Amino acid sequence: MRPGTNTGPGTRQTRIIVRHAPMNNNPANQTDQQKPLSVSRLIGLLRGTIEPSFKSLWITGELTNFSAATSGHWYFSLKDDSAQIRCAMFKGKNRFCRYRPKDGEQVMIRANASIYEARGDLQLIVDWMEPAGVGALQLAFLQLKEKLHKEGLFDAERKKSLPDRIHTIGIVTSPAGAAIHDIISVLKRRDPFKHVIIYPANVQGKDAATSLIQAIEIASARAEVDVLIITRGGGSLEDLWCFNDEQLARVIAACPIPTISAVGHEVDFTICDWVADLRLPTPSAAAEYVSNDVTIMRRQLDQLAQRLSDTIWHRLQSSMQQLDWLSARLPTPQHLLKQTLFRLQDLEWRLDKSVRDRLVDTSGRVANLRDRLSLMSPATKIKQYENLLAHLLHRTETSINASIHSANERLAQLVGHLQGVSPLATLARGYSITEVVDSNQLLRADTPLSPDTVLRTRLDKRVVLSKYLRDEEASHQ
């Protein structure tokens, strides 16, 4: 296989451009400009170039050297008249293969090119394999599936939920096929009360897709069913091919009624399965899904009836017990009369006691008011004021006498103190006081005197006048 050549349906043409370094014939200069590569580095570069460029390739050829390892992986080679290449299909992918391949078979694979670094071998990593005879149909199926998927027809957000209660079921299928008989049989056995409306359509052949589209459009226009089952029995890829029609897929996506696709067997997948609101593996599974098992419903109804009966019985017993309890509590007329009499007697005693207590309280208040009134009479007030006046006079007299006595004692103390510090007392002890007559100043040691200055000397009982003559030196003897 050469890069850039057609390798099968859906192959992308890839151009590989190799940019060469400028020619230099000097080996020494080449060594300086470009370092030699290690083998692992070279393999890594080749792998980084090949793997991104050769992805999702559709390739046909003869299968040879097939080997199934204990790990579950498949190893084989794919060849034609002039070349061959190693291939590996790992366990996670080959479990979707519908048949066991054998040596010598013509197959079509979808694979990515890779390099096995341990040996440096170019190989293909296969993610899909099928016999080459149905490859064109399968390729068309995958291409349409990818197209509708990109448009969002398979998105879960677009799909409608089935109603909780389904009363009428619409079925788009062939009236003579096995699918309708399986569905009717299951509904009769499980839920015979369901209403079924059949919209006849061809489910195989050239005009099958158009017939299916017309039946679905009729069901959508009439809007008389709660859910629409699009179904047929199993068959080959060619038999089921009408359910891979693009226009049919778009009509199912636009259908206002919730749709169920139940085409073929569990291993069969069609475009209708992907675009419908719900996919179920078989017609019988679809019938079971939209129906309720009568046996289970009867068992549930019996259980509910028994629970209802038990509940009613318990409520009745509880009500009867409550009635007996209320009857026991209901008093007789004699008992009511007796209770009334006791209550009247109690009220009479309480009234008598209240009156007596009120009289005693009133008598006490009257006596208290009488005493207060007597205290507030004029004679009493005058007597009180006379006593208060006498008491105040006595207190005043006593206070005045005490004040006079205290003042006399204080005066005597002051007189004694005054006499102690009086100059006259000093004179009585033999001392004298001399003063200048003209200035009435006491004669001190520093008083300036002039001759003939008149001096007055006071003694205890006499006053002597004298004149200043001179100063003499003081004697200290």
Sine and cosine of phi, psi and omega as CSV:
sin_phi,cos_phi,sin_psi,cos_psi,sin_omega,cos_omega
0.00,0.00,0.77,-0.64,-0.01,-1.00
-0.96,-0.27,0.62,-0.78,0.05,-1.00
-0.86,0.50,0.66,-0.75,0.05,-1.00
1.00,0.02,0.01,1.00,0.01,-1.00
-0.99,-0.17,0.30,-0.95,0.03,-1.00
-0.97,0.24,0.85,-0.53,-0.03,-1.00
-0.93,-0.36,0.02,1.00,0.02,-1.00
0.48,-0.88,-0.01,-1.00,-0.01,-1.00
-0.88,0.48,0.69,-0.72,0.08,-1.00
0.98,0.20,0.13,0.99,-0.05,-1.00
-0.96,0.28,0.68,-0.74,0.09,-1.00
-1.00,-0.04,0.69,-0.72,0.04,-1.00
-0.99,0.14,0.84,-0.55,-0.08,-1.00
-0.89,-0.46,0.75,-0.66,0.06,-1.00
-0.98,-0.20,0.73,-0.68,0.07,-1.00
-0.93,-0.36,0.87,-0.49,-0.01,-1.00
-0.96,-0.28,0.83,-0.55,0.03,-1.00
-0.95,-0.31,0.88,-0.48,0.04,-1.00
-0.99,-0.12,0.90,-0.44,-0.02,-1.00
-1.00,0.04,0.53,-0.85,0.07,-1.00
-0.96,0.27,0.42,-0.91,0.03,-1.00
-0.85,0.52,0.60,-0.80,-0.04,-1.00
-0.93,0.36,0.68,-0.73,0.06,-1.00
-0.58,-0.81,0.89,-0.45,-0.11,-0.99
-1.00,0.08,0.01,1.00,-0.01,-1.00
-1.00,-0.06,0.94,-0.35,-0.03,-1.00
-0.87,0.50,-0.57,0.82,-0.01,-1.00
-0.90,0.45,-0.69,0.72,0.02,-1.00
-0.91,0.42,-0.61,0.80,0.04,-1.00
-0.87,0.48,-0.65,0.76,-0.01,-1.00
-0.90,0.43,-0.58,0.81,-0.02,-1.00
-0.96,0.28,-0.58,0.81,-0.10,-1.00
-0.99,0.11,-0.52,0.86,-0.09,-1.00
-0.72,-0.69,0.83,-0.56,0.02,-1.00
-0.99,0.12,0.56,-0.83,0.03,-1.00
-0.93,0.38,0.54,-0.84,0.00,-1.00
-1.00,-0.04,0.56,-0.83,0.17,-0.99
-0.98,0.19,0.27,-0.96,-0.02,-1.00
-0.89,0.45,-0.70,0.71,-0.02,-1.00
-0.90,0.43,-0.58,0.82,0.03,-1.00
-0.92,0.39,-0.64,0.77,0.03,-1.00
-0.90,0.44,-0.71,0.71,0.02,-1.00
-0.89,0.46,-0.63,0.77,0.03,-1.00
-0.89,0.46,-0.66,0.75,0.03,-1.00
-0.91,0.42,-0.68,0.74,0.02,-1.00
-0.90,0.44,-0.66,0.75,0.00,-1.00
-0.91,0.42,-0.66,0.75,0.03,-1.00
-0.92,0.40,-0.38,0.92,0.03,-1.00
-1.00,0.05,-0.64,0.77,-0.12,-0.99
-0.98,0.18,-0.73,0.68,-0.15,-0.99
-0.88,0.47,-0.69,0.72,0.03,-1.00
-0.93,0.36,-0.38,0.93,-0.11,-0.99
-1.00,-0.02,-0.38,0.92,-0.06,-1.00
-0.82,-0.58,0.99,0.11,-0.03,-1.00
-0.82,-0.57,0.55,-0.84,0.04,-1.00
0.78,0.62,0.78,0.62,0.01,-1.00
-1.00,0.02,0.72,-0.69,0.13,-0.99
-1.00,-0.08,0.85,-0.53,-0.11,-0.99
-0.73,-0.69,0.67,-0.75,0.08,-1.00
-0.91,-0.42,0.48,-0.88,0.02,-1.00
0.11,-0.99,-0.02,-1.00,-0.01,-1.00
-1.00,-0.06,0.75,-0.66,-0.02,-1.00
-0.99,0.13,0.73,-0.69,0.01,-1.00
-0.54,-0.84,0.32,-0.95,0.01,-1.00
0.83,0.56,0.63,0.78,-0.02,-1.00
-0.93,0.35,0.71,-0.70,0.01,-1.00
-0.58,-0.82,0.78,-0.62,0.06,-1.00
-0.97,-0.24,0.93,-0.37,-0.04,-1.00
-0.97,0.25,0.32,-0.95,0.03,-1.00
-0.90,0.44,-0.39,0.92,0.03,-1.00
-0.96,0.29,-0.19,0.98,-0.04,-1.00
0.99,-0.16,-0.14,0.99,0.02,-1.00
-0.98,0.17,0.47,-0.88,0.06,-1.00
-0.94,-0.34,0.69,-0.72,0.07,-1.00
-0.80,-0.60,0.71,-0.70,-0.02,-1.00
-0.30,-0.95,0.03,-1.00,0.08,-1.00
-0.84,-0.54,0.48,-0.88,0.05,-1.00
-0.86,-0.50,0.78,-0.63,-0.10,-1.00
-0.66,-0.75,0.28,-0.96,0.20,-0.98
-0.73,-0.68,-0.37,-0.93,-0.11,-0.99
-0.93,0.38,-0.41,0.91,-0.14,-0.99
-0.81,-0.59,-0.10,1.00,-0.05,-1.00
-0.40,-0.92,0.28,-0.96,0.11,-0.99
-0.51,-0.86,0.31,-0.95,-0.02,-1.00
-0.53,-0.85,0.59,-0.81,0.03,-1.00
-0.96,0.27,0.51,-0.86,-0.02,-1.00
-0.68,-0.73,0.47,-0.88,0.09,-1.00
-0.67,-0.74,0.74,-0.68,0.06,-1.00
-0.81,-0.59,0.93,-0.36,-0.15,-0.99
-0.98,0.19,0.25,-0.97,-0.13,-0.99
-0.85,0.53,-0.64,0.77,-0.03,-1.00
-0.90,0.43,-0.34,0.94,0.00,-1.00
-0.98,-0.21,-0.64,0.77,-0.10,-1.00
-0.95,0.30,-0.21,0.98,0.04,-1.00
-0.95,0.32,-0.25,0.97,0.07,-1.00
-1.00,0.00,-0.07,1.00,0.01,-1.00
-0.96,0.28,0.75,-0.67,-0.13,-0.99
-0.99,0.11,-0.13,0.99,-0.04,-1.00
-0.59,-0.80,0.24,-0.97,0.02,-1.00
-0.99,-0.11,0.93,-0.36,-0.04,-1.00
-0.93,0.37,0.43,-0.90,0.02,-1.00
-0.74,-0.67,0.39,-0.92,0.06,-1.00
-0.88,0.48,0.62,-0.78,0.04,-1.00
1.00,-0.03,-0.16,0.99,0.00,-1.00
-0.98,0.19,0.57,-0.82,0.14,-0.99
-1.00,0.06,0.84,-0.54,-0.06,-1.00
-0.77,-0.64,0.32,-0.95,0.15,-0.99
-0.86,-0.50,0.76,-0.65,-0.04,-1.00
-0.83,-0.56,0.39,-0.92,0.20,-0.98
-0.90,-0.43,0.80,-0.59,-0.17,-0.99
-0.49,-0.87,0.27,-0.96,0.11,-0.99
-0.91,-0.41,0.70,-0.72,0.04,-1.00
-0.97,0.26,0.62,-0.78,0.00,-1.00
-0.47,-0.88,0.16,-0.99,0.06,-1.00
-0.84,-0.54,0.79,-0.61,0.08,-1.00
-0.99,0.13,0.96,-0.27,-0.20,-0.98
-0.91,0.42,-0.53,0.85,-0.07,-1.00
-0.88,0.47,-0.58,0.81,0.00,-1.00
-0.91,-0.42,-0.13,0.99,-0.04,-1.00
0.95,0.31,0.43,0.90,-0.05,-1.00
-1.00,-0.02,0.65,-0.76,0.18,-0.98
-0.98,0.20,0.73,-0.68,-0.04,-1.00
-0.55,-0.84,0.20,-0.98,0.04,-1.00
-0.91,-0.41,0.75,-0.66,0.09,-1.00
-0.99,-0.13,0.95,-0.32,-0.16,-0.99
-1.00,-0.01,0.72,-0.70,0.10,-0.99
-0.87,-0.49,-0.03,1.00,0.07,-1.00
-0.42,-0.91,0.63,-0.77,0.03,-1.00
-0.56,-0.83,0.63,-0.78,0.07,-1.00
-0.41,-0.91,0.35,-0.94,0.06,-1.00
-0.86,0.50,0.59,-0.81,-0.09,-1.00
-0.92,0.40,-0.36,0.93,-0.03,-1.00
-0.90,0.43,-0.57,0.82,-0.02,-1.00
-0.97,-0.25,0.29,0.96,-0.08,-1.00
-0.90,0.43,-0.61,0.79,-0.05,-1.00
-0.91,0.41,-0.70,0.71,0.02,-1.00
-0.90,0.44,-0.69,0.73,-0.02,-1.00
-0.90,0.43,-0.63,0.78,0.03,-1.00
-0.90,0.44,-0.69,0.72,0.04,-1.00
-0.88,0.48,-0.63,0.77,0.03,-1.00
-0.88,0.48,-0.74,0.68,-0.05,-1.00
-0.92,0.40,-0.62,0.79,0.01,-1.00
-0.92,0.40,-0.67,0.74,0.04,-1.00
-0.92,0.39,-0.63,0.78,0.03,-1.00
-0.87,0.49,-0.70,0.71,0.01,-1.00
-0.91,0.42,-0.64,0.77,0.00,-1.00
-0.89,0.45,-0.75,0.66,-0.03,-1.00
-0.93,0.36,-0.54,0.84,0.04,-1.00
-0.90,0.44,-0.67,0.74,0.03,-1.00
-0.91,0.42,-0.52,0.85,0.03,-1.00
-0.97,0.24,-0.16,0.99,0.04,-1.00
1.00,0.01,0.20,0.98,-0.02,-1.00
-0.95,0.32,-0.27,0.96,0.00,-1.00
-0.99,-0.16,-0.03,1.00,-0.08,-1.00
-0.90,0.43,0.66,-0.76,0.00,-1.00
-0.92,0.40,-0.50,0.87,-0.01,-1.00
-0.91,0.41,-0.44,0.90,-0.02,-1.00
-0.99,0.17,-0.42,0.91,-0.14,-0.99
-0.98,0.21,0.55,-0.83,-0.05,-1.00
-1.00,-0.02,0.51,-0.86,0.06,-1.00
-1.00,0.08,0.58,-0.82,0.05,-1.00
-0.96,0.26,0.58,-0.82,-0.02,-1.00
-0.91,0.41,0.46,-0.89,0.01,-1.00
-0.92,0.39,-0.61,0.79,-0.01,-1.00
-0.90,-0.43,0.88,-0.47,-0.01,-1.00
-0.94,-0.34,0.88,-0.47,0.00,-1.00
-0.97,-0.25,-0.64,0.77,-0.06,-1.00
-0.83,-0.55,0.76,-0.65,-0.05,-1.00
-0.92,-0.40,0.78,-0.62,0.11,-0.99
-0.98,-0.17,0.65,-0.76,-0.04,-1.00
-0.78,-0.62,0.85,-0.52,0.08,-1.00
-0.97,-0.23,0.95,-0.32,-0.02,-1.00
-0.16,-0.99,-0.01,-1.00,0.05,-1.00
-0.99,0.15,0.78,-0.63,0.01,-1.00
-0.89,0.45,-0.34,0.94,-0.04,-1.00
-0.99,-0.17,-0.01,1.00,-0.06,-1.00
-0.99,0.16,0.19,-0.98,0.01,-1.00
-0.96,0.29,-0.43,0.90,-0.07,-1.00
-0.89,0.45,-0.71,0.71,-0.04,-1.00
-0.91,0.41,-0.59,0.81,0.03,-1.00
-0.92,0.39,-0.62,0.78,0.04,-1.00
-0.90,0.43,-0.68,0.74,-0.02,-1.00
-0.91,0.41,-0.73,0.69,-0.01,-1.00
-0.89,0.46,-0.64,0.77,0.00,-1.00
-0.89,0.46,-0.70,0.71,0.00,-1.00
-0.91,0.41,-0.66,0.75,-0.02,-1.00
-0.92,0.39,-0.63,0.78,0.03,-1.00
-0.90,0.44,-0.60,0.80,-0.03,-1.00
-0.97,0.24,-0.65,0.76,-0.12,-0.99
-1.00,-0.06,-0.69,0.73,-0.14,-0.99
-0.53,-0.85,0.98,0.21,-0.07,-1.00
-0.94,0.35,-0.10,1.00,-0.04,-1.00
-1.00,0.03,-0.09,1.00,0.01,-1.00
-0.96,0.28,0.61,-0.79,0.10,-1.00
-1.00,-0.04,0.69,-0.72,-0.05,-1.00
-0.83,-0.56,0.77,-0.64,0.09,-1.00
-0.86,-0.51,0.83,-0.56,-0.03,-1.00
-0.98,-0.18,0.76,-0.65,0.09,-1.00
-0.94,-0.33,0.99,-0.15,-0.13,-0.99
-0.88,0.47,0.60,-0.80,0.04,-1.00
-0.34,-0.94,0.48,-0.88,0.13,-0.99
-0.97,0.23,0.68,-0.74,-0.04,-1.00
-0.90,-0.43,0.20,0.98,0.03,-1.00
-0.35,-0.94,0.64,-0.77,0.03,-1.00
0.90,-0.44,-0.03,-1.00,-0.13,-0.99
-0.92,0.38,-0.65,0.76,-0.06,-1.00
-0.99,-0.12,0.23,0.97,-0.06,-1.00
-0.90,0.43,-0.69,0.73,-0.03,-1.00
-0.88,0.48,-0.68,0.73,0.02,-1.00
-0.89,0.45,-0.66,0.75,0.02,-1.00
-0.89,0.45,-0.66,0.75,0.03,-1.00
-0.91,0.42,-0.65,0.76,0.01,-1.00
-0.88,0.47,-0.70,0.72,-0.01,-1.00
-0.89,0.45,-0.66,0.75,-0.01,-1.00
-0.90,0.43,-0.68,0.74,0.00,-1.00
-0.92,0.40,-0.63,0.78,0.02,-1.00
-0.91,0.41,-0.60,0.80,0.06,-1.00
-0.89,0.45,-0.71,0.70,0.01,-1.00
-0.89,0.46,-0.63,0.77,0.01,-1.00
-0.92,0.40,-0.64,0.77,-0.03,-1.00
-0.94,0.35,-0.61,0.79,-0.04,-1.00
-0.98,0.21,-0.51,0.86,0.06,-1.00
0.76,0.65,0.76,0.65,-0.08,-1.00
-0.92,-0.38,0.04,1.00,-0.03,-1.00
-0.83,-0.56,0.37,-0.93,0.01,-1.00
-1.00,0.03,-0.47,0.88,-0.01,-1.00
-0.50,-0.86,0.52,-0.85,-0.06,-1.00
-0.85,-0.52,0.87,-0.50,0.02,-1.00
-0.99,-0.17,0.84,-0.55,0.07,-1.00
-0.96,-0.27,0.90,-0.43,-0.21,-0.98
-0.51,-0.86,0.30,-0.95,0.21,-0.98
-0.20,-0.98,0.20,-0.98,0.01,-1.00
-0.98,0.21,-0.04,-1.00,-0.05,-1.00
-0.95,0.30,0.19,-0.98,0.01,-1.00
0.08,-1.00,-0.06,-1.00,0.01,-1.00
-0.97,0.23,0.10,-0.99,0.03,-1.00
-0.86,0.50,-0.63,0.78,0.02,-1.00
-0.92,0.39,-0.60,0.80,0.01,-1.00
-0.90,0.43,-0.59,0.81,-0.06,-1.00
-1.00,-0.03,0.08,1.00,-0.17,-0.99
-0.91,0.42,-0.46,0.89,-0.01,-1.00
-0.89,0.46,-0.41,0.91,0.01,-1.00
-0.99,0.14,0.04,1.00,0.09,-1.00
-0.96,-0.28,0.29,0.96,-0.02,-1.00
-0.97,0.25,0.70,-0.71,-0.05,-1.00
-0.92,0.40,-0.69,0.73,-0.01,-1.00
-0.90,0.43,-0.63,0.78,0.04,-1.00
-0.88,0.47,-0.67,0.75,0.01,-1.00
-0.87,0.49,-0.65,0.76,-0.02,-1.00
-0.94,0.34,-0.58,0.81,0.05,-1.00
-0.91,0.42,-0.66,0.75,0.03,-1.00
-0.90,0.44,-0.67,0.74,0.00,-1.00
-0.89,0.45,-0.55,0.83,-0.03,-1.00
-1.00,0.05,-0.09,1.00,-0.06,-1.00
-0.91,0.41,0.79,-0.62,-0.01,-1.00
-0.96,0.27,-0.25,0.97,-0.01,-1.00
-1.00,-0.02,0.68,-0.73,0.09,-1.00
-0.83,0.56,0.75,-0.67,-0.10,-1.00
-0.91,-0.41,0.53,-0.85,0.08,-1.00
-0.82,-0.58,0.79,-0.61,0.07,-1.00
-0.98,-0.20,0.83,-0.55,0.02,-1.00
-0.69,-0.72,0.96,0.26,-0.12,-0.99
-0.94,-0.34,0.82,-0.58,0.09,-1.00
0.97,0.26,-0.55,-0.84,-0.01,-1.00
-0.96,-0.29,-0.06,-1.00,-0.09,-1.00
-0.89,0.46,-0.52,0.85,-0.05,-1.00
-1.00,0.09,-0.17,0.99,-0.03,-1.00
-1.00,0.04,0.74,-0.67,0.07,-1.00
-0.78,-0.62,0.72,-0.69,0.05,-1.00
-0.80,-0.60,0.17,-0.99,0.05,-1.00
-0.89,0.46,-0.55,0.84,0.04,-1.00
-0.87,0.50,-0.59,0.80,0.01,-1.00
-0.88,0.47,-0.62,0.79,-0.06,-1.00
-0.97,0.23,-0.56,0.83,-0.12,-0.99
-1.00,0.00,-0.37,0.93,-0.01,-1.00
-0.93,0.38,0.32,-0.95,0.01,-1.00
-0.93,0.37,-0.46,0.89,0.02,-1.00
-0.51,-0.86,0.67,-0.74,0.07,-1.00
-0.93,-0.37,0.78,-0.62,0.07,-1.00
-0.83,-0.55,0.53,-0.85,-0.21,-0.98
-0.94,0.35,-0.52,0.86,-0.09,-1.00
-0.62,-0.78,0.29,-0.96,0.09,-1.00
-0.86,0.51,-0.65,0.76,0.01,-1.00
-0.89,0.45,-0.63,0.78,0.03,-1.00
-0.90,0.44,-0.60,0.80,0.05,-1.00
-0.90,0.43,-0.67,0.74,0.02,-1.00
-0.90,0.44,-0.64,0.77,0.02,-1.00
-0.92,0.39,-0.58,0.81,-0.06,-1.00
-0.92,0.40,-0.64,0.77,-0.09,-1.00
-1.00,-0.03,0.04,1.00,-0.05,-1.00
-0.87,-0.49,0.31,-0.95,0.08,-1.00
-0.94,-0.35,0.70,-0.72,0.00,-1.00
-0.94,0.35,0.88,-0.47,-0.04,-1.00
-0.88,0.48,-0.61,0.79,0.00,-1.00
-0.88,0.48,-0.70,0.71,0.02,-1.00
-0.92,0.39,-0.63,0.78,0.02,-1.00
-0.90,0.44,-0.67,0.74,0.03,-1.00
-0.89,0.46,-0.65,0.76,0.03,-1.00
-0.90,0.44,-0.66,0.75,0.03,-1.00
-0.91,0.41,-0.65,0.76,0.05,-1.00
-0.90,0.44,-0.64,0.76,0.05,-1.00
-0.88,0.47,-0.67,0.74,0.03,-1.00
-0.90,0.44,-0.67,0.74,0.03,-1.00
-0.91,0.42,-0.65,0.76,0.03,-1.00
-0.89,0.46,-0.67,0.74,0.02,-1.00
-0.91,0.42,-0.66,0.75,0.03,-1.00
-0.90,0.43,-0.63,0.78,0.03,-1.00
-0.91,0.42,-0.68,0.73,0.02,-1.00
-0.89,0.46,-0.69,0.72,0.03,-1.00
-0.89,0.46,-0.65,0.76,-0.01,-1.00
-0.90,0.43,-0.70,0.71,0.01,-1.00
-0.89,0.46,-0.67,0.74,-0.01,-1.00
-0.89,0.46,-0.70,0.72,0.01,-1.00
-0.91,0.42,-0.65,0.76,0.03,-1.00
-0.90,0.43,-0.64,0.77,0.01,-1.00
-0.90,0.43,-0.70,0.71,0.03,-1.00
-0.88,0.47,-0.68,0.73,0.01,-1.00
-0.90,0.44,-0.64,0.77,0.01,-1.00
-0.92,0.40,-0.63,0.77,0.02,-1.00
-0.91,0.41,-0.65,0.76,0.04,-1.00
-0.90,0.44,-0.65,0.76,0.03,-1.00
-0.91,0.42,-0.62,0.78,0.04,-1.00
-0.90,0.44,-0.68,0.74,0.05,-1.00
-0.89,0.47,-0.65,0.76,-0.02,-1.00
-0.92,0.40,-0.65,0.76,0.04,-1.00
-0.93,0.37,-0.59,0.81,0.04,-1.00
-0.90,0.44,-0.63,0.77,0.02,-1.00
-0.92,0.39,-0.52,0.85,0.00,-1.00
-0.99,0.13,-0.27,0.96,-0.04,-1.00
-0.95,0.31,0.88,-0.48,-0.06,-1.00
-0.98,0.19,0.39,-0.92,0.06,-1.00
-1.00,0.07,0.31,-0.95,0.03,-1.00
-0.85,0.52,-0.64,0.77,0.02,-1.00
-0.88,0.47,-0.66,0.75,0.00,-1.00
-0.91,0.41,-0.65,0.76,0.05,-1.00
-0.89,0.46,-0.65,0.76,0.01,-1.00
-0.90,0.43,-0.67,0.74,0.02,-1.00
-0.90,0.44,-0.69,0.73,0.04,-1.00
-0.89,0.46,-0.64,0.77,0.03,-1.00
-0.90,0.44,-0.67,0.75,0.02,-1.00
-0.88,0.47,-0.72,0.70,0.04,-1.00
-0.87,0.50,-0.63,0.78,-0.02,-1.00
-0.93,0.36,-0.63,0.78,0.05,-1.00
-0.89,0.45,-0.68,0.73,0.03,-1.00
-0.89,0.46,-0.67,0.74,0.02,-1.00
-0.90,0.45,-0.66,0.76,0.03,-1.00
-0.91,0.41,-0.61,0.79,0.02,-1.00
-0.89,0.45,-0.71,0.71,0.00,-1.00
-0.90,0.43,-0.66,0.75,0.01,-1.00
-0.91,0.40,-0.59,0.81,0.04,-1.00
-0.92,0.39,-0.70,0.72,0.01,-1.00
-0.88,0.47,-0.71,0.71,0.00,-1.00
-0.90,0.44,-0.64,0.77,0.02,-1.00
-0.90,0.44,-0.64,0.77,0.01,-1.00
-0.91,0.42,-0.73,0.69,0.01,-1.00
-0.88,0.47,-0.69,0.73,0.03,-1.00
-0.89,0.45,-0.61,0.79,0.02,-1.00
-0.92,0.40,-0.64,0.76,0.03,-1.00
-0.90,0.44,-0.70,0.71,0.01,-1.00
-0.88,0.48,-0.69,0.73,-0.01,-1.00
-0.90,0.44,-0.67,0.74,0.00,-1.00
-0.91,0.41,-0.66,0.76,0.03,-1.00
-0.88,0.48,-0.68,0.73,0.02,-1.00
-0.89,0.46,-0.67,0.74,0.01,-1.00
-0.91,0.41,-0.61,0.80,0.04,-1.00
-0.90,0.44,-0.70,0.72,0.02,-1.00
-0.89,0.46,-0.66,0.75,0.03,-1.00
-0.89,0.46,-0.67,0.74,0.03,-1.00
-0.92,0.40,-0.59,0.81,0.03,-1.00
-0.89,0.45,-0.71,0.70,0.02,-1.00
-0.89,0.46,-0.67,0.74,0.01,-1.00
-0.91,0.41,-0.58,0.81,0.01,-1.00
-0.93,0.38,-0.65,0.76,0.03,-1.00
-0.90,0.44,-0.59,0.80,0.02,-1.00
-0.94,0.35,-0.41,0.91,-0.03,-1.00
-1.00,-0.07,0.12,0.99,0.01,-1.00
-0.95,0.31,0.44,-0.90,-0.01,-1.00
-0.88,0.48,-0.69,0.73,-0.02,-1.00
-0.87,0.49,-0.68,0.74,0.00,-1.00
-0.91,0.42,-0.67,0.74,0.00,-1.00
-0.89,0.47,-0.69,0.72,0.00,-1.00
-0.88,0.48,-0.72,0.70,0.02,-1.00
-0.86,0.52,-0.68,0.73,0.02,-1.00
-0.88,0.47,-0.69,0.73,-0.01,-1.00
-0.92,0.38,-0.62,0.79,0.06,-1.00
-0.87,0.50,-0.73,0.68,0.02,-1.00
-0.88,0.47,-0.68,0.74,0.01,-1.00
-0.89,0.45,-0.65,0.76,0.00,-1.00
-0.90,0.43,-0.70,0.71,0.03,-1.00
-0.87,0.49,-0.67,0.74,0.01,-1.00
-0.90,0.44,-0.66,0.75,0.00,-1.00
-0.92,0.39,-0.63,0.77,0.05,-1.00
-0.88,0.47,-0.70,0.72,0.02,-1.00
-0.88,0.47,-0.69,0.72,0.00,-1.00
-0.91,0.42,-0.61,0.79,0.00,-1.00
-0.91,0.41,-0.73,0.68,0.01,-1.00
-0.86,0.50,-0.73,0.68,0.01,-1.00
-0.87,0.49,-0.67,0.74,-0.02,-1.00
-0.92,0.40,-0.63,0.77,0.00,-1.00
-0.92,0.40,-0.72,0.70,0.01,-1.00
-0.87,0.50,-0.69,0.73,0.00,-1.00
-0.90,0.43,-0.60,0.80,0.00,-1.00
-0.92,0.39,-0.67,0.74,0.01,-1.00
-0.89,0.45,-0.73,0.68,0.00,-1.00
-0.87,0.50,-0.67,0.74,0.01,-1.00
-0.91,0.41,-0.61,0.80,0.01,-1.00
-0.93,0.37,-0.66,0.75,0.04,-1.00
-0.87,0.49,-0.70,0.72,0.02,-1.00
-0.89,0.45,-0.62,0.78,0.01,-1.00
-0.92,0.38,-0.63,0.78,0.01,-1.00
-0.90,0.43,-0.67,0.74,0.00,-1.00
-0.89,0.45,-0.64,0.77,0.04,-1.00
-0.90,0.44,-0.69,0.72,0.00,-1.00
-0.91,0.42,-0.64,0.77,0.03,-1.00
-0.89,0.46,-0.72,0.70,0.02,-1.00
-0.88,0.48,-0.66,0.75,0.01,-1.00
-0.92,0.40,-0.64,0.77,0.01,-1.00
-0.91,0.42,-0.68,0.74,0.04,-1.00
-0.89,0.45,-0.54,0.84,0.01,-1.00
-0.92,0.40,-0.53,0.85,-0.05,-1.00
-0.97,-0.26,0.01,1.00,-0.07,-1.00
-0.95,0.30,0.64,-0.77,0.07,-1.00
-0.88,0.47,-0.52,0.85,0.00,-1.00
-0.87,0.49,-0.60,0.80,0.06,-1.00
-0.91,0.42,-0.57,0.82,0.04,-1.00
-0.91,0.41,-0.66,0.75,0.02,-1.00
-0.91,0.42,-0.57,0.82,-0.01,-1.00
-0.91,0.41,-0.40,0.92,0.00,-1.00
-1.00,0.04,0.14,0.99,0.10,-0.99
0.97,-0.26,0.04,1.00,0.02,-1.00
-1.00,-0.01,0.21,-0.98,0.00,-1.00
-0.68,-0.73,0.28,-0.96,0.02,-1.00
-0.79,-0.61,0.79,-0.62,-0.04,-1.00
-0.91,-0.42,0.64,-0.77,0.01,-1.00
-0.63,-0.77,0.44,-0.90,0.05,-1.00
-0.98,0.19,0.76,-0.65,-0.11,-0.99
-0.93,0.36,-0.70,0.72,-0.09,-1.00
-0.91,0.42,-0.64,0.77,-0.08,-1.00
-0.97,-0.26,-0.06,1.00,-0.03,-1.00
0.80,0.60,0.52,0.86,0.05,-1.00
-0.98,-0.18,0.61,-0.80,0.05,-1.00
-0.91,0.41,0.58,-0.81,0.01,-1.00
-0.99,0.14,0.87,-0.50,0.02,-1.00
-0.88,-0.47,0.06,-1.00,-0.06,-1.00
-0.92,0.38,-0.48,0.88,-0.05,-1.00
-0.97,-0.23,0.16,0.99,0.01,-1.00
-0.95,0.30,0.85,-0.53,0.03,-1.00
-0.94,0.33,0.68,-0.73,0.01,-1.00
-0.78,-0.63,0.56,-0.83,0.11,-0.99
-0.93,-0.38,0.41,-0.91,-0.01,-1.00
-0.85,0.53,0.56,-0.83,-0.01,-1.00
0.93,0.36,0.28,0.96,0.10,-0.99
-0.94,0.35,0.78,-0.63,-0.04,-1.00
-0.99,0.17,0.76,-0.65,0.01,-1.00
-0.89,-0.45,0.54,-0.84,0.05,-1.00
-0.88,-0.47,0.82,-0.58,-0.02,-1.00
-0.91,-0.42,0.85,-0.53,0.01,-1.00
-0.99,-0.16,0.78,-0.62,0.09,-1.00
-0.94,-0.34,-0.10,-0.99,-0.06,-1.00
-0.88,0.47,-0.73,0.69,-0.10,-0.99
-0.79,-0.61,0.26,0.97,-0.02,-1.00
-0.45,-0.89,0.27,-0.96,0.05,-1.00
-0.79,-0.61,0.77,-0.63,-0.06,-1.00
-0.89,-0.45,0.75,-0.66,0.10,-1.00
-0.99,-0.15,0.64,-0.77,0.00,-1.00
-0.48,-0.88,0.23,-0.97,0.02,-1.00
-0.91,-0.42,0.53,-0.85,0.01,-1.00
-1.00,0.09,0.77,-0.64,0.04,-1.00
-0.96,-0.27,-0.86,0.52,-0.04,-1.00
-0.29,-0.96,0.14,-0.99,0.09,-1.00
-1.00,-0.09,0.60,-0.80,0.10,-0.99
-0.89,-0.45,0.38,-0.92,-0.02,-1.00
-0.95,0.31,0.76,-0.65,-0.05,-1.00
-0.93,0.37,0.67,-0.75,0.05,-1.00
-0.99,-0.12,0.70,-0.71,-0.06,-1.00
-0.98,-0.20,0.16,0.99,0.00,-1.00
-0.99,0.14,0.00,0.00,0.00,0.00
